[in-house]
Amino acid sequence: MPSPTADWSSNLERISSFLKSIGVEVTEGPVAPSALLPGVDIVNGGIVYDPDRLTWPGDLLHEAGHIAVVPAVLRRDLGGKLGEDVMAAHAGEAEATAWAWAAVVAIGLDPAVLFHEGGYQGRSQGLAFSYSIGSYPGAGGLIANGMALSASDAAKQGLAPYPHLVRWLRE
């Protein structure tokens, strides 16, 4: 892991504070080496991270995206095998990424915090480019679940469209 920098620490604090403010539990604690991402895991519908093993603070946003787009009644079950099944049915990668992008915009983070060199199976640059030009893979799922508005619906209601979210957690 690269040694934490002031930016790393600041980004982690900003992300943690944001997630807590919208109702996503974030705690520091041990994370199994088998976790999908280094130093971060979903446990009982919340995020646990190990600051000694966490490489990229932006990974918390992507994992929070999975939590956020799952129906509220299922959220507490996230973690372990059951969590994988629930997320596969309700919280696809595209929707989690679109949610994480909306969070980056809301927090005011550099997009590289989310789309870092170690993420998205080598597709970070392509995703960063897509989102930066207004092509938003996964936003349709957020819109369909009432978490964001399309440009036309937002204009009719006098509200901001995606990447602004009208609801951070799916009901």
TARASUL-V323715 format. One record per pair of residues at least 6 apart in sequence whose ideal C-beta (glycine too) atoms are under 7 Angstrom apart, sorted by the first residue. I is the first residue (numbers start at 1). J is the second residue. D is the distance in Angstrom with one decimal. If there is no record, write none. Layout:
BEGIN
i: {I | I}
j: {J | J}
d: {D | D}
END
This chain:
BEGIN
i: {1 | 1 | 2 | 8 | 11 | 11 | 11 | 12 | 14 | 14 | 15 | 15 | 15 | 15 | 16 | 18 | 18 | 19 | 19 | 19 | 19 | 20 | 22 | 22 | 23 | 24 | 24 | 24 | 24 | 24 | 25 | 25 | 26 | 26 | 26 | 27 | 27 | 28 | 28 | 29 | 29 | 30 | 31 | 31 | 31 | 31 | 31 | 31 | 31 | 32 | 35 | 37 | 37 | 38 | 38 | 38 | 39 | 39 | 39 | 39 | 39 | 40 | 40 | 40 | 40 | 40 | 40 | 41 | 42 | 42 | 42 | 42 | 42 | 42 | 43 | 44 | 44 | 45 | 45 | 45 | 45 | 45 | 47 | 47 | 47 | 49 | 55 | 56 | 56 | 56 | 57 | 58 | 58 | 58 | 59 | 61 | 61 | 61 | 61 | 62 | 62 | 62 | 65 | 65 | 65 | 65 | 65 | 66 | 66 | 66 | 67 | 67 | 68 | 68 | 68 | 68 | 69 | 69 | 69 | 69 | 69 | 69 | 69 | 69 | 70 | 70 | 70 | 70 | 70 | 70 | 71 | 71 | 72 | 72 | 72 | 74 | 74 | 77 | 77 | 78 | 78 | 92 | 94 | 94 | 94 | 95 | 95 | 95 | 97 | 97 | 97 | 98 | 98 | 98 | 98 | 98 | 99 | 100 | 101 | 101 | 101 | 102 | 102 | 102 | 104 | 104 | 104 | 105 | 111 | 111 | 111 | 115 | 115 | 115 | 116 | 117 | 120 | 130 | 136 | 139 | 139 | 142 | 142 | 142 | 143 | 143 | 143 | 145 | 146 | 147 | 147 | 147 | 147 | 148 | 148 | 148 | 148 | 149 | 149 | 149 | 149 | 149 | 150 | 151 | 154 | 154 | 159}
j: {53 | 55 | 55 | 57 | 57 | 109 | 113 | 57 | 107 | 109 | 57 | 60 | 61 | 107 | 26 | 103 | 107 | 26 | 47 | 60 | 64 | 26 | 168 | 169 | 169 | 46 | 47 | 64 | 67 | 68 | 46 | 47 | 46 | 47 | 60 | 46 | 48 | 49 | 51 | 48 | 50 | 50 | 39 | 40 | 41 | 48 | 49 | 50 | 53 | 41 | 41 | 59 | 63 | 53 | 54 | 55 | 49 | 50 | 53 | 54 | 55 | 47 | 49 | 54 | 59 | 60 | 63 | 48 | 63 | 66 | 67 | 78 | 79 | 83 | 79 | 76 | 79 | 67 | 75 | 76 | 77 | 78 | 60 | 63 | 64 | 60 | 118 | 116 | 118 | 119 | 113 | 113 | 114 | 116 | 119 | 100 | 103 | 104 | 114 | 96 | 97 | 100 | 95 | 96 | 97 | 99 | 100 | 87 | 91 | 96 | 75 | 78 | 99 | 168 | 169 | 170 | 90 | 91 | 95 | 96 | 99 | 141 | 145 | 170 | 78 | 86 | 87 | 90 | 91 | 170 | 90 | 170 | 169 | 170 | 171 | 86 | 90 | 83 | 86 | 86 | 87 | 141 | 137 | 138 | 141 | 138 | 141 | 142 | 127 | 137 | 138 | 136 | 137 | 138 | 139 | 142 | 142 | 114 | 114 | 131 | 163 | 162 | 163 | 165 | 111 | 113 | 114 | 163 | 128 | 131 | 132 | 124 | 127 | 128 | 124 | 124 | 127 | 137 | 162 | 148 | 162 | 148 | 162 | 165 | 149 | 150 | 162 | 170 | 167 | 165 | 166 | 167 | 170 | 162 | 164 | 165 | 166 | 157 | 159 | 161 | 162 | 166 | 161 | 161 | 160 | 161 | 166}
d: {6.5 | 4.9 | 6.9 | 6.3 | 4.4 | 6.5 | 5.3 | 4.2 | 5.6 | 6.9 | 5.5 | 5.1 | 6.0 | 6.9 | 4.8 | 6.5 | 5.1 | 4.9 | 6.9 | 6.7 | 5.3 | 5.6 | 4.1 | 6.6 | 5.7 | 6.7 | 6.5 | 5.0 | 5.7 | 6.8 | 3.1 | 6.9 | 6.7 | 4.8 | 6.9 | 6.6 | 5.4 | 6.2 | 6.1 | 4.7 | 6.8 | 6.1 | 5.4 | 6.3 | 4.8 | 5.9 | 6.6 | 4.4 | 6.2 | 6.7 | 4.2 | 4.8 | 6.9 | 5.5 | 6.7 | 4.8 | 5.8 | 4.5 | 3.3 | 3.4 | 6.4 | 6.5 | 4.7 | 5.9 | 5.1 | 5.9 | 5.8 | 5.3 | 5.7 | 6.7 | 6.3 | 5.0 | 5.1 | 5.8 | 4.5 | 6.0 | 5.5 | 6.2 | 4.3 | 4.2 | 6.8 | 4.6 | 5.7 | 5.6 | 6.1 | 6.2 | 6.2 | 4.8 | 5.8 | 6.4 | 6.5 | 4.2 | 4.2 | 5.8 | 7.0 | 4.1 | 5.1 | 6.7 | 5.7 | 5.7 | 6.5 | 4.7 | 6.9 | 3.3 | 6.6 | 3.5 | 4.4 | 5.2 | 4.5 | 4.6 | 6.2 | 6.0 | 5.3 | 6.0 | 5.2 | 6.4 | 6.7 | 4.6 | 4.7 | 6.3 | 5.9 | 6.9 | 6.7 | 5.4 | 6.3 | 6.0 | 6.6 | 4.8 | 4.8 | 6.5 | 6.1 | 5.7 | 6.7 | 6.5 | 5.6 | 5.1 | 6.7 | 6.6 | 5.8 | 6.0 | 6.8 | 6.7 | 4.8 | 3.2 | 6.6 | 4.5 | 3.9 | 6.1 | 6.7 | 6.8 | 5.4 | 5.7 | 6.6 | 3.3 | 4.6 | 5.6 | 6.3 | 5.4 | 6.6 | 5.0 | 5.9 | 6.7 | 4.3 | 5.0 | 6.0 | 6.6 | 5.0 | 4.6 | 5.2 | 6.9 | 6.7 | 4.1 | 5.4 | 3.9 | 6.1 | 6.4 | 5.7 | 6.4 | 6.2 | 6.4 | 4.7 | 4.3 | 6.4 | 7.0 | 6.6 | 5.4 | 6.5 | 5.2 | 6.3 | 5.4 | 6.6 | 4.9 | 6.0 | 4.0 | 7.0 | 5.1 | 6.2 | 6.7 | 5.8 | 5.3 | 6.7 | 6.1 | 6.1 | 4.4 | 5.9 | 3.7 | 6.8}
END
